[in-house]
Amino acid sequence: MTRLFGTDGVRGMANVNLTAEQALSLASAAVELLGAPGGRSTEPARPRPLVVVGRDTRPSGEFLEAAVVAGLAASGADVARIGVAPTPAVAHAVAASGATFGVMLSASHNPMPDNGIKVFAAGGLKLPDEVEDAVERRMAQPPGPRPVGAAVGRVRDEPGLLDRYADHLLAALPMRLDGLRVVVDCAQGAASALAPRVLRAAGADVIGLHADGDGTAINDGSGVTHLDSLRAAVVEQGADVGIAHDGDADRCLAVDAVGEIVDGDQILAICALAMAERGELADDTVVVTVMSNLGFHHAMREAGITVVTTPVGDRYVVEAMRAGGYVLGGEQSGHVVFLDHATTGDGLLTALRLLGRVAETGQPLGELAKAMTRLPQVLVNVRGVDRTRAGASPELLAAVAAAEAELGDGGRVLLRPSGTEPLVRVMVEAETDAVARDTAHRLAAVVRAALPAPR
């Protein structure tokens, strides 16, 4: 049976395989399992748990939010709605308010028809796998007794929690951004209003791109997965830096003054070196996922910085960081975690820290990005296959082993099923783009042959 929760919460096409009924059921189950009154608040224990709820701009977010709020309140939880907000703003609001837990409605970088439900535990931390599994099991059971009368939850709007998040971001800025001209692509998503506002408050000259908050166009030719319009705008506007977010703004990628892309590995390298220089990088260690480019590992080794590797997903990065006492980690995709300031990947915080380094050094972003040399990397998404068997096919395992032997120390192969989409990802790094591309497509053909979709 397919697990309900993926790498980053529950996702699906809204009103098809992610329904209002499912959202209500999940919210009710979460209250039963996570709803100890008072959360981590320093205030006296509340008679009811408090839950923070936010969403991105997708039209379906409105009815899914209503369903989640109904499930929470009907199960005896008070609800603080913060409206359209980045995912990390919900995590911050949970921690800052002492809420019992939080819920974010977003499918991140996925297309507009999709949506998702992410749950944050007390303190703003993502749920571990075993708690997600417990929520899923509870959803499959008949509902228990519901509160009545004055015991039902109350619902209120709390926009002030979003203002507190903006203030928190600015407090983490290493240096003001006066004199920097920045184009910020908000992907018509959750950061459409907040990202330009925060960057202007930090001193930057800001040009908003795809920042109308039109949820019907969220991630459509914009944001971290579609950087061409940002690259063109940076050059056309004579900007110093371009910043791109995704639909829920937990990711950040960048573009330098000549339109060259600066990916999450490069951003991590820039920030790791800056923090090491200032003595802020705990144990001179950074945490990344298996998707990070080999060039990142080489650059960190040369700088004397240790690299810890985790499975894909920023929550696994956070788990490793907390276990080891580390303060910096992230993913090539642009999820970067500054654990001294956030409990999850935060695109706005990442943008401020990166831009702050540009301001601090006076060096162009393109120069700072030379901190690492990316090995050619090719990623092929193979759709229409049985992703559940990706690690069990002898034919596929043999093909991967043969490819790794051909590449030797100058490359690597990573094959994994997506945790959020129905596909298998084939990633190959090699010393030349031609070798990486040929190897990736050969392996993709084996995936299609070895993992036919179930009928």
N, C-alpha and C positions, 0 to 999 in steps of 0.2 A: 504494500500500500504506500502511495506517495506521501511523504511528510508534508504537512500543511505549511510549516515554517521553512523558508529557504535561508540563504546566506544572510539576508537582511530583512527579516520579517516575513509577512505574508503578502504575496503579490498575485495579481491576476487581472483579467479584463473585467472592469467594473460592470456589474449587472449581468455578467455571464458566469464566471467562476469566482468572482468576488462580489458577493451580494450584501444587501442591507441586513438580511437575516443572519448571514454569517458574521458580519461586523457586530451586530447586537449580541450574538452568542459569545463571540470572543471577548467582548467587553465584560459581559456578565461573569464569564469564567475567570477573567483576570482579577475582578474584584474579589471573588471567592478565594483565590490563591495568593494574591498579593495585598489584599486590603486590610492589613493590620492598621488600626486607627493611629493617626499621628505621624506615620512615616518616620523620617529622621528629623522632624522639626524640633527646635529647642523650646517651642511653646508647649503649654500643657496639652496633654493628649486630647485630640478632637473626638467628639462622639461618633464621627463618621470619617472614613478615609477621604482624602482629597486627591483628585486626578487632574492633571494638566492635559489639555487636548489642543493640538494645532493641526494645520493642514497646508498643502500647497495650493496652487491656483486651479487645479483641474476641476471642471464642472462636476464630475462625479464625487469630488471631495465634499460637496455640500450635503448630499444625501447620506454619504457614508459617515460624515461627522455627526449628522443627526441620529443615525442608528447607533453609533458608538456612545454618544451622550445619553441616549435613551437607555441603552444597556447598563451603563454605569449608574445613572441615577435610579433606575428601577431596582438595582441591586444594592442600593443604600450608600452610594458614593457621592460626595459633592464634586462638582465639576468646575474647573476654571478654564474657560475657553480663551485662547490667545489669538484665534483667527489665523489668517495667512501668515506663516512664519517658517523660517528654516528649521530643518530637523534639529540641528544643534541648539537652536533657541529653546525648543521644547525640553531637551536634556538639561540645559542650563536652568530653565524655569523650575523643573522638578527639584533640582538641587537647591536653588536659591530660595524657593518657597517652602521647602521641607515637605513637599507633596509625597504621597504614598507611592505613586507611580505616574507615568505619562504615556500618552498615545499620540502618535503622529500619523496622519493620513497622507501618504505619498508613495509613488512608484519611482522616485528618484529620477534617473535618466531615461526611463522607459517612455514609449510613446503615450500620447494623451489618453487613448481609450483605456489604458491600464491604470490601476491604482494599487495601493498597498497599505498595510497596517504595521507600524513599528511600535513596540512597547519598550519603555524605559522603566527600570526598577527604581526604587528609592535611591537618591544620590545621583540620578541621571545616567545610570549604567545600563547597557543593553542586557537583555535576559540571556543567561546561559542556556545551552541546548536542553538540559534536563528540565528547566522550568518551562520552556516553550513546549516541550513534549507533555508536561503535566497539564498545561492550558489546553492543548489539543485533546487530551484524554477527557478532560472535564467537559469540553464542548460536545463530546459524543454521548454524554450521559443526560438523563432527563433533568430539567432545571429543578433546583431546590426551592424551599419556601422563600417568598419575597417579602421585604419590609412593607409596611402599610402606614398610612397616616403621616405623622411627623417624622417617621424613621426613613422615609424615602429621601434620596439625595436631592440637593438643590444645585441649580445651574446658574453661573454668573460669568460675565465677560471680564477678563483681566488683561487689557492691553498694556497696563503698566509693567507687566512681566517682560514684554518685548522691549520696552525702554530700558529696563535694567540690563537686559542682554546687550543692547547697543553700548551702554556705558561700560559694561564688562569688557567688550571687545576693545574699546578705545584705551582702557587701562592697561591692556596687554601689548600695546604698540611700543616697540623699542625706540622709535624716533619719529617725529612728525614728518608728514609727507609734503610739506610746502615746496612748491616748484615742480612737483612731478605731475605730468599730464597722463591720465589713465583712462582707457576705455574699458568699461566693465559690461560683459555680456551676461545678463541675468536669466537667459533661456526662457523668458516669459514666466518664470517660476516664483518660488517662495521668497527670493531675495530681491525681487524687482523694485520694491520701494526701499528696502533697508540697506542694500549694498551701496547704492549711490549716496545715500544719506550718511552712512558711516564713513565712507572714503572722503566725502567733502568735510565732515567734521574733523577728520585727521589732517586736513590741509591740502589734499590733492585737488587738482583741476580735473573734474570728472565728466566723461561723456558716457551716458547710458546707452546700451545697445540691447534690443529685445528686452526692454525693461518696462513695458506697459502693463505687465501682469495679466495678459490675455491668456487665460488657462486653456483656451481651445487650441492655442499654438505652442503649448509648453514643449520644449525640447525639439521643436520642428525646425530643422536647419539651423539650430542655434545651440549655445552652451558647449559643455566640455566634449560632447560627441560630434560636434559640427563646428570646427574652428575657422573655416574659410572666411566667413563674414567678419569675424573678429580680426583676423590677420589683415584683411583688406582695410578695415576701419582704422586700425593702428597706423598703418602706413599713410592712409589718406589724411588722417587728422594730425599727423606728426607727433603722435603720442610716444611717451617713453616706454610704456608697458601696457599690455592688454591682459585683462583678467577674465576668465570664464568660469561660470558656475554651472551646476546642473539644476534640475527642477526643484530639488529640496535644499540646494546650497550646502550640502555636506562635502562637496568636492571643489577643488580649485586647480585649474591649469592656467598657464600663462603664455604670453606671446611677447617677444622682445621687439625693439624699435624697428627692426627690418622685417618683421612678420614671421620670424622663426619660432616654432613651438618649443616651449619649455615644459616638459612633462613632470609628473609627480615625483619620479626618481630624481630628476635634476633639482626640483624644489626642495626635496628632502636633503640632498647633498649640500645645497647652499645653506639651508638652515642648520644642518648638523655641524658644518664647519664653523658657522657663526657662533653657535652655542658652545662648541668646544673652545673656541678662541676666548669666549667670555667666561669660561669655567662653569657653564650652566648645563652641560651635557653629562648627566649622571653616569658614572662608570665609563665615560667615553663610549657609549653604546647606543645604537639606533636599531629599532625593530621594523622589519619589512616583511612582505609576503613572498611566496615562492615566485610571484610574477615579476619581481624587481629585476631590472636589467643587470647582466653580469658586469657591465661597465660601472654601475653603482658600487658593487662589491669591490671591484679593483680600486676605485677612488677612495673608498673608506679604508681599505687595507693600507694604502699608501699614506693616509693621514693618521694612521694609528687608531682608527675607530673600529670597534667591534660591531659586527652585524648579526642580529638574531633573526631567524626566519620562522614565519608562521604560515598556516593555510590562508587562503584568500578570504578577505572579510575584515573590516576594520575592528569588529568586536574581538576577533582573535588577536589582532595586534594589541588592542587595549588589555586583554587578559594577560598576554606575555609581558607587557610593560608594567602592569600592576604587580605581577608575580616577581619580576626582577628589580623593581624599583627604578625603572627607566622613565624618561620624560619625553622622548621623541620617537615617533614611529609613523608608519603610513604605507600607502600603496601607490604604485605607478599610476593608477587611475586618478589620483588627485585627492584621495582621502589622506589627510595629514592630521596627526593627533599630537597636540601639545598638552601633555597630561597635567602640567602645572596650571593650565588654564581651562581645560575642557575634558570631558569624559568620552568624547566621540570625535570622529572626523568633523572638522569645521572649516568650510570653504572661506568664509569671511575672515576668520581669524588667520588662516593660512595666507590669504591675500595681504593682510596687514603686516604680518611678520616678514613676508617676502619683500614687500614694498619698503618696509622699514629698513631692511638690509641694503636695498638699493640706495636709499637716502643716507644711511649711515656710512657707506663706503664711498659714495659718489661715483660708483662704477655702473656702467650700463648693465641691464639684466643679461644681455647676451654674453658679456664678459664673465659675469658671475657664473653663468651656466656652464662655462668651460671647466668648472670644478670636476666634471666627469665627462667621459666620452662614451656615448651610447653605442653598444654593439648593434648591428642591424638586427631587428626583431620583427618577425612576421607572425600575426595572429589570424587564424582562420576559424570562423565560427561555423560548425557543421550542424545544419538543422535537419529535421526529419529523420532522426535516428533515436535509438533507445539509449538515452544517456545513463540509465541505471546500471548498464553492463560495461561501462567504460573501463573499469579496472579488472574485469573478469574474462576478457577475450584473449585466449592464447595467441591468436593470429595478430591481434593489435599489439599486445605486449612484446611479441617478437619483433614486429616492425619498429617499435619505439627503441628497443635495445639496439637494433642494427643501425638506426639513424644516429643514436648517441655515440656508437663506436666510430662511425664515419666522422662525426664532428670533433671528437676528441676533446682536449682541454679548451679549444677555441669556440665552443658553443654548447648548447644544451637544448633539450626537448622537455616541454611540459604539456601534458594532456590531462584535461580535467572536465568533468561535467559542470555546467553552469549551475549555480545555486539559486538563480533568479529567473532563468529563461530555459525553454525546452531545447537545449543544444549542447554540443560538446565543443570545447575550445581546444584548438591545437596551436601551441605557441613554440616557435623555433627561433633560437638566436645562433648566429654564425658570424664568421669573420667578414663575409661579404653578403650583401643583400640578395644576390642571385642564388647563393647556396641556401640561405635561410628560406627564401621563397620556394625554391624547388623542393626542399625537404618538407616544408609545411604542407604543400599541396599534395605531395606523394602520400604523406601520412593521413591527410584529410580523405583521400580516396580509399585508404584502408579502413578508416572509421566508417565511411558510408557502406562499404562492403561487409564489414564485420559486425556492425550494430544496426541491422535493419529495424525500422520502427515496428512495434507490435501491431498486429492487425486487430 
